[in-house]
Amino acid sequence: MKNKKENKLSDKFSREEKIERDKMFLMGTGVCFFMTLIFVLWIFNLSSFWKNQAREQENKEGNAFLEDLLNIKTLGKEIGQDMNEIKEKLTDIQKQQEEVEKNKIDQEEIEILKEKLEEKN
């Protein structure tokens, strides 16, 4: 009889232990599942965050490139205007040099005429 009672008790403990082990297994499995789910969602969110950051950076670089192109165009226009101003100033300088040369010739002629007048006197 003792054996039967012991067997029943041991069966009862083994069933309870088995139930406890099953509960612990299910709880561990559930925790691992949700941890894996959270980790996968976190990785997905992180990758989409990086993609968005990359797109924003490309947009900024693209906008900077367009701004540089516009700046180059405006710089080209400004350089063209400056070149025209330089050309005008060069022609003014050349005219002034020609006038100075004419004045030098006039001064030489005046000197020659003075010498001739002095010789006659």
C-alpha positions in Angstrom: 0.0 0.0 0.0 2.8 2.3 0.8 4.1 1.8 -2.7 0.8 2.7 -4.2 0.6 5.8 -2.1 4.2 6.7 -2.8 3.6 6.0 -6.5 0.5 8.2 -6.5 2.4 10.9 -4.6 5.4 10.7 -6.9 3.1 10.7 -9.9 1.3 13.7 -8.5 4.7 15.5 -7.9 5.9 14.5 -11.3 2.7 15.8 -12.9 3.0 19.0 -11.0 6.7 19.3 -11.9 5.8 18.5 -15.5 3.1 21.1 -15.5 5.5 23.6 -13.9 8.1 22.8 -16.5 5.6 23.2 -19.2 4.5 26.5 -17.8 8.1 27.7 -17.5 8.8 26.5 -21.1 5.7 28.3 -22.4 6.6 31.4 -20.5 10.2 31.3 -21.8 9.0 30.7 -25.3 6.6 33.6 -25.1 9.3 35.9 -23.7 11.7 34.8 -26.4 9.0 35.4 -29.1 8.2 38.9 -27.9 11.9 39.7 -27.5 12.5 38.6 -31.0 9.5 40.5 -32.3 10.6 43.7 -30.6 14.2 43.2 -31.9 13.0 42.6 -35.5 10.7 45.7 -35.3 13.6 47.8 -33.8 15.9 46.7 -36.7 13.2 47.4 -39.3 12.7 50.9 -37.7 16.4 51.5 -37.6 16.9 50.6 -41.2 14.0 52.8 -42.3 15.5 55.6 -40.2 18.8 55.2 -41.9 17.2 55.2 -45.3 15.3 58.4 -44.5 18.5 60.0 -43.2 20.2 59.0 -46.5 17.4 60.5 -48.5 17.5 63.7 -46.6 21.2 63.9 -47.0 20.9 63.3 -50.8 18.2 66.0 -51.0 20.4 68.4 -49.1 23.4 67.6 -51.4 21.1 67.8 -54.4 19.8 71.2 -53.3 23.4 72.3 -52.6 24.4 71.1 -56.1 21.5 73.1 -57.6 22.5 76.1 -55.6 26.1 75.7 -56.8 24.9 75.6 -60.4 22.8 78.7 -59.9 25.7 80.4 -58.2 28.0 79.4 -61.1 25.4 80.9 -63.6 25.3 84.1 -61.6 29.0 84.1 -61.3 29.3 83.7 -65.0 26.9 86.7 -65.6 28.9 88.8 -63.1 32.2 87.9 -64.7 30.8 88.8 -68.1 29.6 92.2 -66.7 33.0 92.8 -65.1 34.8 91.9 -68.3 32.7 94.4 -70.2 33.5 97.1 -67.7 37.2 96.2 -68.0 37.0 96.5 -71.8 35.4 99.9 -71.5 38.0 101.1 -69.1 40.8 99.7 -71.3 39.4 101.6 -74.3 39.3 104.8 -72.1 42.9 104.3 -71.1 43.9 103.8 -74.7 42.2 107.0 -75.7 43.9 108.8 -72.9 47.3 107.4 -73.9 46.7 108.6 -77.5 45.8 112.1 -76.2 49.0 112.1 -74.1 51.0 111.1 -77.1 49.4 113.9 -79.2 50.2 116.3 -76.5 53.8 115.2 -76.5 54.0 115.7 -80.2 52.4 119.1 -79.8 55.0 119.9 -77.1 57.8 118.8 -79.4 56.4 121.0 -82.1 56.1 123.9 -79.8 59.7 123.4 -78.7 60.9 123.3 -82.3 58.9 126.4 -83.1 60.4 128.2 -80.1 63.9 127.3 -81.2 63.2 128.6 -84.7 61.8 131.8 -83.3 64.9 132.2 -81.1 67.1 131.6 -84.1 65.3 134.3 -86.1 65.7 136.8 -83.3 
